[in-house]
Amino acid sequence: MISSVVRTCFPVAAKVVADRAEEINKLNVFPVPDGDTGTNMSLTLNTVVSEVEALPAAATMEDVSHAITHGSLMGARGNSGVITSQILRGIAEGLCDAKNPEHATPGDVAHAFRRGVKVAFKAVRKPVEGTILTVLRDVSAKADQLEKNRELATRDMLDALVVEAYESVARTPELLPVLKENGVVDSGAFGFATFLEAFVNAANGKAGELTEFKTTVDAKADVSSKVQIELNDDWEGSEFRYCNEFLFKAEKPFDVDESLAFLATL
């Protein structure tokens, strides 16, 4: 069952991201060098794990998709967490469309990534090249290319997508100047590639294996450790120390694009 594979592999992948969180944090240059990308992605993924593990044994892919969507959105932390939540939502929704719930074909995988791209890019008002979104789009394009090979097995396709993900991550400094200036790849992009590889390896019976990827970090590249922050003396008493995300519940139908256009004028 596709749902069983997702439920089994998701916690494994989330654990790998948690183990690499500090390494991901050290790459955090864009959009703000505050050294929390890995932490935020990990916290977001862990919320999903809690929701997925609470599902009954007979849960369908639709049930799993709902758990992933709800858990990742409600548990999203920071910019990287919110974008990750939308990527997960799109891919999970795409997998629900598989004709055979027992097995995902290369076509199903390609469809899921296309859905992930559509949802994630729509959620970001001004997408920036050289980030997690670029890697997602590159992986999706590779999936579209590979699905044309009717003799390709799904497991081989997934392995190829992991390779593409890391190659795309390696290209991020050429697309985003601030990364090249600091000698690092994009933190969110690396976090996504890490999650994807861990998930795929778990699905393909290779859990525990992980690519030794050169992030080009050196002693001077840990930008987050150099950030000088002046704290207000009263900060310990503040109830609002972190990024704030807002959830709006509509009481009646409304046009999302129209509302966003209005908010952009404020």
ChimeraX attribute file (.defattr): number of C-alpha atoms within 10 A of each C-alpha:
attribute: neighborCount
match mode: 1-to-1
recipient: residues
	/A:1	13
	/A:2	18
	/A:3	22
	/A:4	16
	/A:5	17
	/A:6	20
	/A:7	20
	/A:8	17
	/A:9	18
	/A:10	24
	/A:11	21
	/A:12	19
	/A:13	25
	/A:14	25
	/A:15	17
	/A:16	20
	/A:17	28
	/A:18	21
	/A:19	14
	/A:20	18
	/A:21	22
	/A:22	15
	/A:23	21
	/A:24	26
	/A:25	25
	/A:26	24
	/A:27	31
	/A:28	26
	/A:29	25
	/A:30	18
	/A:31	12
	/A:32	12
	/A:33	18
	/A:34	19
	/A:35	25
	/A:36	23
	/A:37	30
	/A:38	28
	/A:39	23
	/A:40	24
	/A:41	32
	/A:42	27
	/A:43	22
	/A:44	25
	/A:45	29
	/A:46	22
	/A:47	20
	/A:48	28
	/A:49	23
	/A:50	14
	/A:51	17
	/A:52	23
	/A:53	15
	/A:54	10
	/A:55	14
	/A:56	10
	/A:57	10
	/A:58	9
	/A:59	13
	/A:60	17
	/A:61	23
	/A:62	15
	/A:63	16
	/A:64	25
	/A:65	23
	/A:66	17
	/A:67	23
	/A:68	29
	/A:69	23
	/A:70	17
	/A:71	22
	/A:72	29
	/A:73	23
	/A:74	16
	/A:75	20
	/A:76	26
	/A:77	26
	/A:78	20
	/A:79	20
	/A:80	24
	/A:81	24
	/A:82	22
	/A:83	24
	/A:84	27
	/A:85	27
	/A:86	25
	/A:87	28
	/A:88	25
	/A:89	25
	/A:90	24
	/A:91	25
	/A:92	25
	/A:93	24
	/A:94	20
	/A:95	24
	/A:96	21
	/A:97	15
	/A:98	19
	/A:99	11
	/A:100	12
	/A:101	15
	/A:102	12
	/A:103	14
	/A:104	21
	/A:105	19
	/A:106	24
	/A:107	17
	/A:108	21
	/A:109	22
	/A:110	25
	/A:111	23
	/A:112	27
	/A:113	28
	/A:114	22
	/A:115	21
	/A:116	26
	/A:117	26
	/A:118	16
	/A:119	20
	/A:120	25
	/A:121	19
	/A:122	13
	/A:123	14
	/A:124	14
	/A:125	10
	/A:126	8
	/A:127	14
	/A:128	14
	/A:129	14
	/A:130	25
	/A:131	26
	/A:132	28
	/A:133	23
	/A:134	22
	/A:135	28
	/A:136	25
	/A:137	20
	/A:138	20
	/A:139	27
	/A:140	24
	/A:141	17
	/A:142	18
	/A:143	25
	/A:144	18
	/A:145	11
	/A:146	22
	/A:147	20
	/A:148	11
	/A:149	12
	/A:150	10
	/A:151	9
	/A:152	13
	/A:153	13
	/A:154	19
	/A:155	17
	/A:156	12
	/A:157	20
	/A:158	23
	/A:159	16
	/A:160	15
	/A:161	23
	/A:162	22
	/A:163	15
	/A:164	21
	/A:165	27
	/A:166	23
	/A:167	16
	/A:168	24
	/A:169	28
	/A:170	21
	/A:171	17
	/A:172	24
	/A:173	21
	/A:174	14
	/A:175	14
	/A:176	17
	/A:177	12
	/A:178	17
	/A:179	22
	/A:180	16
	/A:181	12
	/A:182	18
	/A:183	20
	/A:184	24
	/A:185	30
	/A:186	29
	/A:187	29
	/A:188	30
	/A:189	25
	/A:190	28
	/A:191	28
	/A:192	25
	/A:193	27
	/A:194	24
	/A:195	25
	/A:196	22
	/A:197	26
	/A:198	28
	/A:199	25
	/A:200	23
	/A:201	22
	/A:202	21
	/A:203	18
	/A:204	16
	/A:205	10
	/A:206	13
	/A:207	17
	/A:208	11
	/A:209	11
	/A:210	12
	/A:211	12
	/A:212	6
	/A:213	12
	/A:214	10
	/A:215	19
	/A:216	13
	/A:217	16
	/A:218	11
	/A:219	6
	/A:220	10
	/A:221	19
	/A:222	21
	/A:223	20
	/A:224	17
	/A:225	14
	/A:226	12
	/A:227	12
	/A:228	8
	/A:229	7
	/A:230	6
	/A:231	8
	/A:232	8
	/A:233	7
	/A:234	7
	/A:235	10
	/A:236	10
	/A:237	8
	/A:238	9
	/A:239	7
	/A:240	9
	/A:241	9
	/A:242	9
	/A:243	8
	/A:244	9
	/A:245	12
	/A:246	5
	/A:247	7
	/A:248	5
	/A:249	6
	/A:250	7
	/A:251	6
	/A:252	5
	/A:253	6
	/A:254	9
	/A:255	7
	/A:256	9
	/A:257	10
	/A:258	10
	/A:259	10
	/A:260	11
	/A:261	11
	/A:262	10
	/A:263	9
	/A:264	9
	/A:265	6
	/A:266	5
